[in-house]
């Protein structure tokens, strides 16, 4: 007997009337119209079942700290970094762990079951590293957390930066991070990229670097990152995050840069919610959007994913762990309004993010983890439009969260008993 059978599901690729059979935490079979004995049977009623959401870029050590010790007045990245610097000496491990766990609860409710989080390694006590390693352990039964050693104050700019980062890796942090645009000079930034990529190559670790998170059209760290990825044979293991300066770069230079990124097998993560608010703050009008060139990168064959980056912290006061909100903003900022573009935005918070993460067992095929979400939507386009209710969330066959369907009961003259849940009629 099966553990779970979900029937009459629509899949993200458009197949309808599909049954998903689950046994021992894995998908046993995905086939049309299967009926078999199961301990639990769920009628998807034609709605979308998708693999769970993945956030490939987050800062969990800062999450839910909004207002501590004060709010970012200018709304800029640099004031956010300064504000985080004021907060760091006040951090207590238990409070940080509690905030992170609360966020993980929100995430699971939204069907977000894997998060790559950067963790600041600049403080020699490595308090945030220890706290997030503890969180990773505690949430492991229901959420996959991956940690990136992130030298927020600059690995070369801050005293002991390299040593602190190496100690974080020794403790079990999974990925090498960096912030070249925050080093003292462009040359130091390039040196930090080289040093950190060599460290990753030595240790056999992936790289995920904040790269060119500015409006400076001459910031060139993604070029250096692509070069080092190729030189050191790290293809497929390197990610450039944010890359907002690409928005402002000269078109001729970008026409050379994009094929280099593709050739080096470097993934790019854009963070639309955050960079639409942080960037362009020094502009009058017109104001630049400051998101990296998502459709252009995708058309060159670069793997592009969307991250949430921040929720209620020194950089951003909004957010709820909803990757459909991230995809919704991404498609607006990048003007990816075609049907294909909207579906690519859905991929950016699911399949493409899984590639950044290196997440094995992901997807709706036989043999993969039975970790998927039933949405109150008919397809990925509608899921993004509605930021659809996550009706049920399963991880490895286990039901983790349920949210009642959104349904309005209307009292309309001439339309007794009318209801509305805003999905389009077929
Ligand atoms: Fe970030």
Boltz pocket constraint, residues with backbone or C-beta under 6 A from the ligand:
constraints:
  - pocket:
      binder: B
      contacts: [[A, 57], [A, 58], [A, 59], [A, 118], [A, 210], [A, 241], [A, 309]]
      max_distance: 6.0
